[in-house]
Amino acid sequence: MSAPTENCRHFTSYSGVKLPLKLVGELAAADMGNRNTYFRATYDNAGQLCCCEKIVYGETEFRHCYSYHPDGRLARAEIDDGSDEPQIIDYPA
């Protein structure tokens, strides 16, 4: 699973447990030089979170990738925590 690179933004953390993750504490490009841990997120043209990765000392600790139904509701979450197989959660239409 590869992370898209378009519309990339960076955050300090997330809040809640509901998917898709709600990222908080957006970081400016100037803030990235001294960060050891952060969340890298990509968004589609509709502003929906497509992929987020927790980066720790340059390595991806976990990755969530999302797809959406045409009405904007979450359709699928693919969660890769570094184990052999990602967890896939499908949400009905």
GIPEUR-V856320 format. One record per residue. N is the residue number from 1. RES is the residue in one letter. NEAR is the number of other C-alpha atoms within 8 Angstrom. Layout:
n = <N;N>
res = <RES;RES>
near = <NEAR;NEAR>
This chain:
n = <1;2;3;4;5;6;7;8;9;10;11;12;13;14;15;16;17;18;19;20;21;22;23;24;25;26;27;28;29;30;31;32;33;34;35;36;37;38;39;40;41;42;43;44;45;46;47;48;49;50;51;52;53;54;55;56;57;58;59;60;61;62;63;64;65;66;67;68;69;70;71;72;73;74;75;76;77;78;79;80;81;82;83;84;85;86;87;88;89;90;91;92;93>
res = <M;S;A;P;T;E;N;C;R;H;F;T;S;Y;S;G;V;K;L;P;L;K;L;V;G;E;L;A;A;A;D;M;G;N;R;N;T;Y;F;R;A;T;Y;D;N;A;G;Q;L;C;C;C;E;K;I;V;Y;G;E;T;E;F;R;H;C;Y;S;Y;H;P;D;G;R;L;A;R;A;E;I;D;D;G;S;D;E;P;Q;I;I;D;Y;P;A>
near = <2;3;8;7;6;7;7;9;9;11;14;12;9;9;8;6;5;5;7;8;9;8;11;9;7;9;10;7;6;5;8;8;6;5;7;8;9;12;13;12;13;15;13;10;5;5;6;7;11;12;13;13;12;12;14;10;6;6;6;9;10;11;12;11;11;13;9;10;9;5;5;6;7;12;12;11;14;11;11;11;8;8;6;4;6;10;7;8;7;7;7;4;4>
